């Protein structure tokens, strides 16, 4: 049994991908939420990796659910519920690895509609085959945090900005593209406007958004 830890590592992400890939026999696993930054920034500051869980779902979740319904029409499980039952908080997986997997789906995070065009991909070896781990790019992760903007989300965005100054114009552009409800959009944009302005040397260049 491993002692519970609230600092996630890239190795935790790999274990997450392997667990999901084996259970659902999928070749692609999506990681969302704060710990998805591990895919592009494995050595991110600890403050950004402080979480007891990793949010994930398999690409073939819907197909798996259809198959399970055919096998058991009365009690067809949802993919997210299956993940939580086997790898969630208090599970054997949790006790063995010191963290748990939170079963989610493609609608859990409020991401820009074209986020997959910018997604981060990395191959993970799973029992002799290569499985793709997919995560939103860091800027889109920030947008998903701003969409909800709980206290924990605010702290995450501020800590990220302190370590790697955000292109605020780009973030606002993607907030608008996400088509949040007006009140949430205004709240998110206002928060971005209050972020500390980076020094001239730290100011990131505006990338081509096409």
C-alpha positions in Angstrom: 0.0 0.0 0.0 1.3 3.4 -1.0 0.8 6.4 1.2 -1.7 8.9 -0.3 0.0 11.8 -2.0 -1.3 15.1 -3.1 1.5 15.9 -5.5 1.0 14.3 -8.9 3.8 13.1 -11.2 4.1 12.2 -14.8 4.4 8.5 -13.7 0.9 8.9 -12.1 -0.4 10.1 -15.5 1.2 7.0 -17.1 -0.5 4.7 -14.6 -3.8 6.4 -15.3 -3.5 5.9 -19.0 -2.5 2.2 -18.5 -5.4 1.5 -16.2 -8.0 3.1 -18.5 -6.5 1.5 -21.7 -6.6 -2.0 -20.1 -10.1 -1.7 -18.8 -11.7 -0.3 -22.0 -9.3 -1.9 -24.5 -8.8 1.6 -26.0 -5.9 3.1 -28.0 -6.6 6.6 -26.8 -7.1 8.1 -23.3 -8.1 11.7 -22.6 -6.8 13.5 -19.6 -8.5 16.7 -18.6 -8.5 19.0 -15.5 -5.5 20.5 -13.8 -3.3 17.4 -14.0 -3.5 17.3 -17.7 -0.6 19.8 -17.8 1.6 16.8 -16.8 1.6 15.8 -20.4 3.3 18.9 -21.6 4.9 20.1 -18.4 5.9 17.1 -16.3 8.1 19.1 -13.9 5.6 21.9 -13.4 5.8 23.7 -10.0 4.4 21.6 -7.2 1.6 24.1 -6.6 0.2 23.1 -10.0 0.5 19.4 -9.3 -1.3 19.4 -6.0 -4.3 17.1 -6.4 -5.4 13.8 -5.1 -6.8 12.6 -8.5 -6.4 12.7 -12.2 -9.5 13.2 -14.4 -9.7 10.8 -17.4 -11.9 9.0 -19.9 -11.4 6.6 -22.8 -12.0 7.6 -26.4 -14.4 4.6 -26.9 -16.5 5.4 -23.8 -19.8 5.6 -25.8 -19.1 2.4 -27.8 -18.2 0.6 -24.5 -21.5 1.7 -22.9 -23.6 0.5 -25.9 -21.8 -2.9 -25.7 -22.5 -3.1 -21.9 -26.1 -2.2 -22.4 -26.5 -5.1 -24.8 -25.0 -7.4 -22.2 -27.1 -6.1 -19.3 -30.1 -4.0 -20.5 -31.4 -3.5 -17.0 -28.3 -2.1 -15.4 -26.0 -0.7 -18.1 -23.0 1.1 -16.5 -21.6 4.4 -17.5 -17.9 4.5 -18.4 -17.3 7.2 -15.8 -19.0 5.2 -13.1 -17.0 2.1 -14.0 -13.8 4.2 -13.6 -14.9 5.5 -10.3 -15.8 2.1 -9.0 -12.5 0.4 -10.0 -10.0 3.3 -9.7 -11.8 6.0 -7.7 -11.4 7.3 -4.2 -11.0 4.5 -1.7 -10.4 1.8 -4.4 -7.7 -0.8 -4.5 -6.0 1.3 -7.2 -6.1 4.3 -4.8 -4.5 2.4 -2.0 -1.9 0.9 -4.3 -0.9 4.1 -6.1 -1.6 6.9 -3.6 -3.9 8.7 -5.9 -7.2 8.0 -7.7 -8.8 8.4 -11.1 -11.9 10.5 -11.4 -14.1 9.2 -14.2 -15.3 12.1 -16.4 -16.5 12.5 -20.0 -16.0 14.8 -23.0 -18.5 17.3 -21.5 -17.0 17.7 -18.1 -14.6 20.5 -18.9 -15.6 23.7 -20.6 -13.1 23.8 -23.4 -12.9 25.8 -26.7 -14.7 23.8 -29.4 -11.5 23.4 -31.4 -9.3 22.3 -28.5 -8.4 19.0 -30.1 -6.6 20.8 -32.9 -4.1 22.1 -30.3 -4.1 19.0 -28.0 -0.9 17.5 -26.6 -0.3 13.9 -27.6 2.1 11.4 -26.1 2.5 7.7 -26.6 2.4 5.4 -23.5 3.4 1.7 -23.7 0.7 -0.6 -22.4 1.3 -4.3 -22.5 3.3 -4.2 -25.7 1.1 -1.7 -27.6 1.2 2.1 -27.9 -1.7 4.1 -26.4 -2.1 7.8 -27.1 -2.5 10.0 -24.1 -4.3 13.2 -25.1 -4.6 16.4 -23.1 -5.7 20.0 -23.9 -2.9 22.4 -24.4 -2.1 24.5 -21.3 -3.9 27.6 -22.5 -7.1 25.6 -23.1 -6.7 24.1 -19.6 -6.5 27.6 -18.2 -9.7 28.5 -20.1 -11.5 25.5 -18.6 -10.4 26.7 -15.1 -11.6 30.2 -15.9 -15.0 28.9 -17.0 -15.7 27.5 -13.5 -13.5 29.9 -11.5 -13.8 28.3 -8.1 -11.3 29.4 -5.5 -9.1 26.4 -6.4 -9.3 27.3 -10.0 -8.3 30.9 -9.3 -5.3 29.7 -7.4 -4.3 27.4 -10.2 -4.5 30.1 -12.9 -2.6 32.6 -10.7 0.1 30.1 -9.9 0.4 29.1 -13.6 0.6 32.8 -14.6 3.3 33.4 -12.0 5.4 30.6 -13.4 4.7 31.0 -17.1 3.1 34.4 -17.9 -0.1 33.9 -19.9 -0.8 35.7 -23.2 -3.9 37.4 -21.8 -5.3 38.5 -25.2 -5.1 34.9 -26.4 -6.8 33.6 -23.3 -9.7 36.1 -23.7 -10.0 35.1 -27.3 -10.4 31.5 -26.3 -12.8 32.3 -23.5 -15.1 34.0 -26.1 -14.7 31.0 -28.4 -15.9 28.7 -25.7 -19.3 30.4 -25.7 -19.8 30.5 -22.0 -22.9 32.0 -20.5 -22.6 35.8 -20.5 -22.1 36.1 -16.8 -19.4 33.5 -16.6 -17.7 34.9 -19.7 -17.6 38.4 -18.1 -16.4 37.0 -14.8 -13.6 35.0 -16.6 -12.4 38.0 -18.7 -12.4 40.3 -15.7 -10.3 37.8 -13.8 -7.8 37.6 -16.7 -7.6 41.4 -16.7 -6.6 41.4 -13.0 -3.7 39.0 -13.5 -0.4 40.6 -12.8 1.1 42.0 -16.0 4.4 40.3 -16.9 7.6 42.4 -17.3 8.6 43.3 -20.8 11.1 40.5 -20.9 8.5 38.0 -19.8 5.7 39.2 -22.1 4.8 36.2 -24.3 4.5 36.8 -28.0 1.0 36.4 -29.5 0.9 33.2 -31.5 -1.0 32.7 -34.7 -4.5 31.7 -33.5 -5.4 30.1 -36.8 
